Amino acid sequence: MIGSLAGCTAPSHPPDVRDAAPEIDDVRVPIPAADPSFVDMVSPELRLEPGHEAIYCYYLDNPIGRFGSDHIEARQGMGGHHIGFRHASTHQPSGTFADCTSDQETRQLGDLFVGNDLPAGWATEIPADAQFVLEMHYINAGELPLLARDVIRIHRLPDAQITKWLHAMHLKIYDLVIGPGETTLAFTCTVPEDLALYTFWGHQHALGKRQQIDVTPPGSALYSLYDVTWGMGALVQGSNAEPVMLTAGSQIDVTCTWSPAGTVLRFPDEMCAFGGFVEGVEFSCAPPSRMP
């Protein structure tokens, strides 16, 4: 803290303190003031050395029971690649904060997508027994150690105001090996019950070239749901007014193609995922890949 000025006298600083270069890159997100309309997740502090990349997971028991949320506020510091709001498949002690970059159990985390552009009265259901997981992915490309702290604020919508309950759809693959040349892989997920799919989107990283989603209903012909040349087409598609009806037992084929990498890349350097909002049960799937 710098002391107040007295007249025209400049404050005195020891040269070694005043001129010292910073020893750490502090990108911590400020802790928000308490607000009863939000459930807050504030991660512990993460220190990441230069040249390192990591995904960390912070586990927190649901403190208020079942509720609906119409939006979240996700806050991440510089150097952050993504922040995710998920739930644990196997509960950990509440407050656990651990590296989950390659942990097999955390790769099966469920997803608690909450849309920030949902129509009024629509909300994602947050189950009473859900253990929240704040997933934070950081890449330190700088020359100083990085100090991070992320925040997710989950907005509560009173049940009396909710007209439609939604759940997450998240189809993804962790068995991911691409390169050094152009690579295509695919995986298949089965729709668990009749679902109404509203907005939906694909996800790849910088080398992504094309993503295709094909649906084959039981006893019917295959049709294309999503076909995007990465970086060219609209990534978010679908409609809140006219959902796509997915019949129970339908096969959803997710196919991703990447441009030449020049080396071999794995998750999380590249990704292949397809997400959206459904009316019905949560639809989460992470099978092994099929290399065409």
N, C-alpha and C positions, 0 to 999 in steps of 0.2 A: 504494500500500500504506500502511495506517495503522500508525504505530509503536506500540510497547507503552506502557502507562501507567506512570508513575513516581509512586508514592504516590497522592495525590489530585489531581495536576496534570493538567489536561485537555490533550489533544494540541493542538498549534498548527497551524492551517491558514491559509494566506493567504486572505483573504475572497474574492478573485476566483476561487480554485480551489474552495473549499468551497461557495460559493453559486452557482457557474456552472450554468446549465441544461445538460442533456446535448445534445451536438451530433449524435448519431446514435442510431438505434434498433437496438441490437445483438441480433439474433435468431439468431445462429449456433448451430447444433447442435454440442455437444461432440464431439470426435473420440474414438471408442471405443478401448479397449485392444485390441491385436492378439489374435486368437483363431483358431487353425488350423481350426476348424470353420466359419468364415465367410470369404467373400470380400467385402471392404469396398470401397465406392465413396464417397469423400469429395470433394465438389465443391470447386472453388476458391471464393473469396469473391465474392459478388455485391453490388454497391452499386446501390441503386435509389432514385432521387429521388422526393420526394413527388408524388403524383398520377400516377405512372407504373405501367404494367403490362408484364410481359415474361415470355416463356418462354425459358429458357436450357438448353442441352444440353451435357453433359460426356461426352466419349468416352474409353473405356478398353478396351484390348485384354484379352481373356480371359487371365488370368495362369496358369491351371492346366489348360487343356484341357477336354474334355467332362466334364460332371458332372451330377448330378441335384440339384434343390433342392426341399425340401418347404415352405419358407416363407422370406419375407424380412422384415426389419425396416426399414421406411421411416420416417425421422425428418426432420421439416420444422419450421421455425420459424414464429412468429406472422406472419401476412401471407401465408403460403403458401396457394395455391389448390389445387394438387395436385402430387404427385411421382410420376413414372412410371419404370418399369424397362423399357427398350426395347433394341433392337439396330439397328445401322446398316445401311442398305441399300447405302451406299457408304462404305467405311472412310475415316476421317479420321486424321491423326496422333494417336497415343495421347496423351491429356492435353489435347486441344482443348476449349476452353470458349467457346461462342459463342451469341449471340442467335439463337434459332431460332423466333421468334414467327411469322414469315411466310416463312421460307425454304422453297422448294418441295422441295428434296431431303430435308430433315428431315421433311417432311410424309409421306414414304413410309417412315418408320422402321417396322421390325417391332416386335412386342410380345412381351415375355418375362414374361407373367403368371405369378406364383407364388402359389398359394393359401395362405392362412394357416389354412384349416379343412379341408384335405384329409385323407382317411382315412390311417391309419398305413400306411406303405409306398408311398404314391403320391407321385410327384415330377414336376416339370416338367423336361424335358430342356434343358440348356444346351449348345449345340454348341461344339466346340473352336474353330471359326473365328469365333464370334460376337464382334463388338465391342460391348461394353456401352455403353448410353447412359443416363445419369441425366438425366431431364427434369424441370426444376423451374419451376413457374409461380408467380410472386409478383405481388401487387397491393399497392402502397403507398398506403393511404388515409389515412396519418397526415400529420403536419406536419414530420417529420424525415426525413432520408435513412435508408434501411433497409440494414443490413448482414446478409446471409444466407449460410449455408453448410448444405447438406443432406447427409444420409448415407443410403446404402442398404447394409444388411448382408444378403448372400445366404448362406443356410444350406446347407451341403453335406450330402447324405445319401449314405452309402456305397452303391455299386452293389449290394452283397450284401443290403442291406436294402430295395431297391426292388422292389415287386411289380407296379406299373403306371406306365408312362411317359405323361405328358400333354404337350400343346402348347397354345398360345394360339389362340383365335379372337377376332379383333377386326375388326369391320366399322364403318367410320366415314366421315365426309364432311367435307371441308375447304372445298368449294365451297358455302359456306353464307351466304345472304343472307336475313334475315327482317325482318318489319315493314314499315311501322309498324303495320299491322293484323294480325289473326290470320293466321298463315302455316302452310302445310303443304308439306312436300317429301318426296321419296322417292328411294331409290336401290336398285339390285339387285346382288347378288353371287352368283357361281356356286360351288357346293361342288366343290372340286378332286378329291376322291376320297371313298370311303365313310368316314364319320366317326361316332364315338360322342360325342354332346354331353352333358356332365354339367351342372354348375351354369352358369347364364347370367344376364345382367343387362343392363338398358338404362342409358343415360346421357344426361341433358339438364341444363340449368341452371335458373335461377330461373323463367324464363318458360315452361318446358316444360309442356305441357298433356296430351299423350297420345303414347304410343309403341306402334306395332304392328309385329309381325314375322310375316310370312306366308311359308310354304314351299310351293313347287310342285315335287314330285318328277317326274322324267321320266315322261311318260305317265300321270300321276295328277292328281287334283284338288288344288287349293290347300287348305291347312289353316292355321289360326291357331296359332302357337307362343307368342306373347307379346302381350298387349294390356293396357297399364297406363295408368290415369289418373294422371298424374304427381302425386306427393305423397299419393296415396290407396292404391294397391295395393302389394303386396310387390315390391320392385325386383329382388331376387335370387330366381330360380326354378330349377326343374330338380331333379335328384336324383343323388346319387352311387351310388345303388343301382339305379336304372332309367334308363339314358341314353336320349336321343332319338337314333334312328338317322337320319343324314342321308346320303342316297344321292348318289353322284357325279353331277354334272350338275344337281342340284336348284337351283332359283332361290330365293334368299332376298330378299324385298322388305322393306326397312326404311323405315317411314314415321313421321315426327315432325311433331307439331303444336305450335305455340306460341301463347300468349295474345298479345293486342295489346301491342306494345312501345312505341308512341308515337314511335319513331324506327327507323332501319335499323340492325340489328346483324349482325355477321359473326363468324366464328370468330376468337379463342377466347371471345368474350363469351357466345356460345351454342354448344352442341354437340349432335350427334346421333350416337350410337354404340351398338353392341351387342357385348358381349363374353362370353366363356365359356371353358371348358376342354374340349378334345377329345382323344380317343384317336385318333391318326393324325397327319397332317402339320399343321404350322402353317397356319392359315387367316386370312390378313390381306387386307383389301380396302378400297380407298378410291377409288371411282369418282366421276364428276361427278354432280350431283343431277338429279332430274327434278321439275320444278314441275308438280303436277297442275293 
